[in-house]
Amino acid sequence: MRAKGDNAGPEWVPEAFGVGAGAGGTVEASRASVVRLMVPTDANFTGNVFGGAILGEIDRVAYVTASRHAATQCVTASFDRADFIAPVHVGELVDFDACLTYVGRASMEVWVRVQAEPLSGGPRRLVVEAYVTMVAVDPTMRPTPVPPLRLANDAERRRFEEGRVRMEERRRTRGPRPR
Ligand SMILES: CC(C)(COP(=O)(O)OP(=O)(O)OC[C@H]1O[C@@H](n2cnc3c(N)ncnc32)[C@H](O)[C@@H]1OP(=O)(O)O)[C@@H](O)C(=O)NCCC(=O)NCCS
């Protein structure tokens, strides 16, 4: 077993973590799902829900997934583009489903799918999908390593590889911070 400072690789198992590692470190162990009823305060005067109301919930459910896995404080580092492909209306139930696709050293890519359906029943439709990068931080707000992600099947392995490519692309396009 490698030590904590050595960078997380697949065989690195953190001794200090309780919940994340203890929960198994699998995709299923940190999966989070929230169902929300859209009410008038979520919407504009025509009854269409604000995109920001959906994005806020995406952020929260992604935070739950990342925190379950990391078992430490996490912050939102970035949102990838989120294309709204269908509107959401007041009185609809919206389901937010979040799971990990990729885990680096301190960063975690969370895939959130949002589906809506009328409260009275009817077909579910995909509203938006987003990738959120969460970073685990220590009490001084510095990035801190997270447990490796234990992959259980081919679909998870494929998503992990795709996530790795996206994370490298984010790193490549981030550029230096403004001073
Ligand atoms: C996210 C944050 C902790 C990164 O700190 P940093 O010192 O730049 O971190 P590093 O460059 O050492 O990167 C740490 C990890 O985060 C990833 N990362 C950093 N910035 C990122 C970004 N914008 N998008 C995606 N990943 C990012 C790095 O790739 C690295 O991943 P790895 O450890 O898995 O290899 C820091 O920028 C921060 O605190 N931002 C504010 C977060 C916040 O408050 N969010 C809520 C807004 S209200």
The ligand as an SDF file (V2000), in Angstrom:
LIG
                    3D

 48 50  0  0  0  0  0  0  0  0999 V2000
  -11.0240   23.9500   -6.6080 C   0  0  0  0  0  0  0  0  0  0  0  0
   -9.7920   24.4140   -5.8330 C   0  0  0  0  0  0  0  0  0  0  0  0
   -9.7960   23.7570   -4.4370 C   0  0  0  0  0  0  0  0  0  0  0  0
   -8.5690   23.9080   -6.5980 C   0  0  0  0  0  0  0  0  0  0  0  0
   -7.4470   24.3820   -5.8990 O   0  0  0  0  0  0  0  0  0  0  0  0
   -6.0100   24.4520   -6.6400 P   0  0  0  0  0  0  0  0  0  0  0  0
   -5.0080   24.8640   -5.6380 O   0  0  0  0  0  0  0  0  0  0  0  0
   -6.1460   25.1910   -7.8990 O   0  0  0  0  0  0  0  0  0  0  0  0
   -5.8310   22.9310   -6.9110 O   0  0  0  0  0  0  0  0  0  0  0  0
   -4.8080   22.1400   -7.8300 P   0  0  0  0  0  0  0  0  0  0  0  0
   -4.3390   22.9000   -9.0170 O   0  0  0  0  0  0  0  0  0  0  0  0
   -3.7810   21.5450   -6.9130 O   0  0  0  0  0  0  0  0  0  0  0  0
   -5.7680   20.9690   -8.3450 O   0  0  0  0  0  0  0  0  0  0  0  0
   -6.3280   20.0440   -7.4470 C   0  0  0  0  0  0  0  0  0  0  0  0
   -7.2520   19.1500   -8.2440 C   0  0  0  0  0  0  0  0  0  0  0  0
   -8.3860   19.9130   -8.6600 O   0  0  0  0  0  0  0  0  0  0  0  0
   -8.5160   19.8710  -10.0720 C   0  0  0  0  0  0  0  0  0  0  0  0
   -9.0090   21.1700  -10.4810 N   0  0  0  0  0  0  0  0  0  0  0  0
   -8.5720   22.3730  -10.0830 C   0  0  0  0  0  0  0  0  0  0  0  0
   -9.2770   23.3510  -10.6700 N   0  0  0  0  0  0  0  0  0  0  0  0
  -10.1990   22.7340  -11.4560 C   0  0  0  0  0  0  0  0  0  0  0  0
  -11.2260   23.2040  -12.3240 C   0  0  0  0  0  0  0  0  0  0  0  0
  -11.4640   24.5010  -12.5090 N   0  0  0  0  0  0  0  0  0  0  0  0
  -11.9700   22.2830  -12.9880 N   0  0  0  0  0  0  0  0  0  0  0  0
  -11.7640   20.9650  -12.8110 C   0  0  0  0  0  0  0  0  0  0  0  0
  -10.7930   20.4670  -11.9920 N   0  0  0  0  0  0  0  0  0  0  0  0
  -10.0230   21.3370  -11.3260 C   0  0  0  0  0  0  0  0  0  0  0  0
   -7.1110   19.5830  -10.5710 C   0  0  0  0  0  0  0  0  0  0  0  0
   -7.1270   19.0060  -11.8700 O   0  0  0  0  0  0  0  0  0  0  0  0
   -6.6060   18.6340   -9.5190 C   0  0  0  0  0  0  0  0  0  0  0  0
   -7.1400   17.3430   -9.7870 O   0  0  0  0  0  0  0  0  0  0  0  0
   -6.3840   16.0070   -9.2260 P   0  0  0  0  0  0  0  0  0  0  0  0
   -5.9660   16.2810   -7.8140 O   0  0  0  0  0  0  0  0  0  0  0  0
   -7.4080   14.9350   -9.2980 O   0  0  0  0  0  0  0  0  0  0  0  0
   -5.2100   15.7780  -10.1110 O   0  0  0  0  0  0  0  0  0  0  0  0
   -9.7070   25.9540   -5.6900 C   0  0  0  0  0  0  0  0  0  0  0  0
   -9.6090   26.5340   -6.9810 O   0  0  0  0  0  0  0  0  0  0  0  0
  -10.9190   26.5360   -4.9740 C   0  0  0  0  0  0  0  0  0  0  0  0
  -10.9920   26.5010   -3.7490 O   0  0  0  0  0  0  0  0  0  0  0  0
  -11.8670   27.0830   -5.7410 N   0  0  0  0  0  0  0  0  0  0  0  0
  -13.1060   27.6110   -5.1500 C   0  0  0  0  0  0  0  0  0  0  0  0
  -14.1170   26.4760   -4.9750 C   0  0  0  0  0  0  0  0  0  0  0  0
  -15.4220   26.9770   -4.4280 C   0  0  0  0  0  0  0  0  0  0  0  0
  -15.4400   27.7260   -3.4720 O   0  0  0  0  0  0  0  0  0  0  0  0
  -16.5160   26.5510   -5.0550 N   0  0  0  0  0  0  0  0  0  0  0  0
  -17.8380   27.0180   -4.7020 C   0  0  0  0  0  0  0  0  0  0  0  0
  -18.0650   28.3170   -5.3880 C   0  0  0  0  0  0  0  0  0  0  0  0
  -19.3340   29.2350   -4.5820 S   0  0  0  0  0  0  0  0  0  0  0  0
  1  2  1  0
  2  3  1  0
  2  4  1  0
  2 36  1  0
  4  5  1  0
  5  6  1  0
  6  7  2  0
  6  8  1  0
  6  9  1  0
  9 10  1  0
 10 11  2  0
 10 12  1  0
 10 13  1  0
 13 14  1  0
 14 15  1  0
 15 16  1  0
 15 30  1  0
 16 17  1  0
 17 18  1  0
 17 28  1  0
 18 19  1  0
 18 27  1  0
 19 20  2  0
 20 21  1  0
 21 22  1  0
 21 27  2  0
 22 23  1  0
 22 24  2  0
 24 25  1  0
 25 26  2  0
 26 27  1  0
 28 29  1  0
 28 30  1  0
 30 31  1  0
 31 32  1  0
 32 33  2  0
 32 34  1  0
 32 35  1  0
 36 37  1  0
 36 38  1  0
 38 39  2  0
 38 40  1  0
 40 41  1  0
 41 42  1  0
 42 43  1  0
 43 44  2  0
 43 45  1  0
 45 46  1  0
 46 47  1  0
 47 48  1  0
M  END
$$$$
